[in-house]
Amino acid sequence: MWRPLNGPVEDHPMTVCDGRNINTSNLVKSDMIRGDYTGSLLYPLYEPKKACQWYYMSKQDVEDVLLFKSFDSKEGSVKHAPHTSFALPNAPDNVCPRISVEVRALVFTPST
């Protein structure tokens, strides 16, 4: 879950990639180190043919919550949904910096 704490977001909106368009061979594994914990993250390489489709909400406000699944272990499901932010080319001068919160949850369900 991601949402801005101030809004509307006029620059650097959260953007999510459609996981159905990800070429998993173009994902690069990187270490994520937080204190004593070491995990891993996957970063997509640039694809010049625009194979990936990215989406964002224009002028997302504080009541606009973005909910997305970033990983799924189920066979046959979309595995990854990369997300990031980007500088809007037509952003007004002197916009208030985006302040946001991201909450992650691990959800376990029985096999079907």
C-alpha positions in Angstrom: 0.0 0.0 0.0 1.4 3.4 -0.9 -0.1 6.9 -0.5 1.1 10.4 -0.3 0.9 12.2 3.1 0.7 15.5 1.4 -0.9 16.3 -1.9 -1.7 16.5 -4.6 1.5 15.0 -5.9 2.7 17.3 -8.6 6.2 15.8 -9.2 7.8 12.4 -8.7 4.5 10.3 -8.6 4.6 6.6 -7.7 4.6 4.5 -10.8 4.0 0.8 -11.1 4.9 -1.5 -13.9 2.4 -4.0 -15.3 4.0 -7.3 -14.2 2.5 -9.1 -17.2 5.0 -7.2 -19.4 8.2 -8.0 -17.4 10.9 -10.1 -19.1 12.2 -11.9 -15.9 15.6 -12.3 -17.6 16.0 -8.5 -17.5 15.6 -8.4 -13.6 18.9 -7.8 -11.8 19.2 -9.0 -8.2 20.7 -6.6 -5.6 21.4 -6.8 -1.9 19.1 -5.0 0.5 20.9 -4.5 3.8 19.0 -3.1 6.8 20.9 -3.4 10.1 21.6 -7.1 10.6 19.2 -8.2 7.9 20.3 -8.9 4.3 17.6 -9.6 1.7 17.4 -9.0 -2.0 15.6 -6.7 -4.4 15.0 -7.1 -8.1 15.6 -4.2 -10.5 14.4 -4.2 -14.1 16.9 -3.2 -16.8 16.0 -0.6 -19.3 14.1 -1.9 -22.3 14.4 0.5 -25.3 11.5 -1.1 -27.2 9.1 0.0 -24.5 8.1 -3.6 -23.7 7.1 -2.6 -20.1 4.0 -0.6 -19.5 4.2 1.8 -16.5 1.2 3.5 -14.9 0.8 6.4 -12.4 -2.0 8.4 -11.0 -1.9 12.1 -12.0 -2.1 14.5 -9.1 -2.7 11.7 -6.6 -4.0 13.1 -3.3 -3.9 11.9 0.3 -7.2 10.0 0.0 -6.0 8.1 -3.1 -4.4 4.9 -2.0 -2.4 2.7 -4.3 -2.6 -1.0 -3.6 -0.5 -3.4 -5.6 1.0 -6.9 -5.4 4.8 -6.8 -5.7 5.4 -10.5 -5.6 3.4 -13.8 -5.8 4.9 -17.3 -5.4 1.8 -19.0 -7.0 2.6 -20.9 -10.2 1.1 -19.3 -13.3 0.6 -15.9 -11.6 2.3 -12.6 -12.3 5.5 -12.7 -10.2 6.7 -9.1 -10.0 5.4 -5.6 -10.2 8.4 -3.1 -10.1 7.6 0.3 -8.7 9.4 3.6 -8.6 8.9 7.3 -9.1 9.9 9.7 -11.8 10.3 13.4 -12.5 7.4 14.8 -14.4 8.7 16.8 -17.4 6.0 19.5 -17.0 6.0 19.8 -13.2 5.5 23.3 -12.0 8.4 25.2 -10.4 8.7 25.2 -6.6 6.3 22.2 -6.0 6.1 20.9 -2.4 8.3 17.8 -2.1 6.4 14.6 -2.0 6.0 13.0 1.4 4.6 9.4 1.3 4.2 6.2 3.2 4.6 2.6 2.0 3.3 -0.3 4.0 4.2 -3.9 3.1 2.3 -7.0 4.2 3.1 -10.6 3.9 0.0 -12.6 3.0 -0.1 -16.4 3.3 -3.0 -18.3 1.9 -3.6 -22.1 1.7 -2.8 -23.8 -1.6 -5.8 -24.4 -3.8 
